[in-house]
Amino acid sequence: MSLAKVLRRPVVTEKSTIQSEQGRYVFEVDPSASKHDIAKAVEWAFNVKVVKVNTMTVPGKVKRYGRRPSKQPDWKKAIVLLQSGDSIQLFEGA
């Protein structure tokens, strides 16, 4: 898998902003990406050292369109722990 296609977008929420102060950053990633792929992609994209990667599959919500319920797709979330002293500027300036 190409490293450029592993990371889809950063997840910026209140909880992820608090975690970024501890060196943990949250990304939406490709569902077929492994933890090793995610670690390599973050190191390649941001020039930092990854210590640990936690992943989870977030189930999609059920929404209504008129009378019909419709399910949004599931997506994969990765929480990346960086080496102490490293940070990602994308989250710092937001």
Secondary structure, DSSP 8 states (H G I E B T S, - for coil): --GGGTEEEE---HHHHHHHTTTEEEEEE-TT--HHHHHHHHHHHH---EEEEEEEEE---EEEETTEEEE---EEEEEEEE-TT---HHHH--
